[in-house]
């Protein structure tokens, strides 16, 4: 996957999570913390250069785990 595609995917997910944070006033503090942590990891991932596909997948797996915790 090209760097441009990765950045587009990261930006799309980040915007979606931020929309959830802004529009859901009934979120618990732990839910807000999970989503904020996921957004922070996406921001850090966006700035990393030279990632192999394996490293990128590992980073995304951590973010997906946070989102899964939020949904459960």
C-alpha positions as CSV (number, residue, x, y, z in Angstrom):
1,X,0.0,0.0,0.0
2,X,1.4,3.4,-0.9
3,X,2.1,6.1,1.7
4,X,-0.6,8.3,0.2
5,X,-3.2,5.5,0.6
6,X,-2.2,4.9,4.1
7,X,-2.5,8.6,5.0
8,X,-5.9,8.7,3.4
9,X,-7.1,5.7,5.4
10,X,-5.7,7.1,8.6
11,X,-7.3,10.4,8.0
12,X,-10.7,8.8,7.3
13,X,-10.6,6.7,10.4
14,X,-9.4,9.6,12.5
15,X,-12.2,11.9,11.3
16,X,-14.8,9.2,12.0
17,X,-13.5,8.7,15.6
18,X,-13.5,12.5,16.2
19,X,-17.0,12.8,14.8
20,X,-18.1,10.1,17.3
21,X,-16.4,11.9,20.1
22,X,-18.1,15.2,19.2
23,X,-21.6,13.9,18.6
24,X,-22.0,11.4,21.5
25,X,-22.4,13.3,24.7
26,X,-23.5,10.1,26.5
27,X,-20.1,8.4,26.3
28,X,-18.5,7.2,29.5
29,X,-15.2,8.5,30.5
30,X,-13.5,5.2,29.7
31,X,-15.1,5.2,26.2
32,X,-13.8,8.8,25.6
33,X,-10.3,7.8,26.8
34,X,-10.3,4.8,24.5
35,X,-11.3,6.8,21.5
36,X,-8.9,9.6,22.3
37,X,-6.1,7.1,22.6
38,X,-7.0,5.6,19.2
39,X,-7.0,9.1,17.7
40,X,-3.6,9.9,19.3
41,X,-2.1,6.7,17.9
42,X,-3.5,7.5,14.4
43,X,-1.9,10.9,14.6
44,X,1.5,9.4,15.5
45,X,1.1,6.7,12.8
46,X,0.4,9.4,10.3
47,X,3.8,11.1,10.9
48,X,5.9,7.9,10.8
49,X,7.8,7.4,7.6
50,X,9.4,4.3,6.2
51,X,7.1,1.8,7.8
52,X,7.0,-1.7,6.3
53,X,3.6,-3.3,5.7
54,X,4.2,-5.6,8.7
55,X,4.9,-2.6,11.1
56,X,1.9,-0.7,9.7
57,X,-0.3,-3.8,10.3
58,X,1.0,-4.1,13.9
59,X,0.2,-0.4,14.6
60,X,-3.2,-0.7,13.0
61,X,-3.9,-3.9,15.1
62,X,-3.3,-1.9,18.3
63,X,-5.8,0.8,17.1
64,X,-8.4,-1.8,16.1
65,X,-8.0,-3.3,19.6
66,X,-8.8,0.0,21.2
67,X,-11.9,0.5,18.9
68,X,-13.0,-3.0,19.7
69,X,-12.8,-2.3,23.4
70,X,-14.9,0.8,22.9
71,X,-17.6,-1.2,21.0
72,X,-17.8,-4.0,23.5
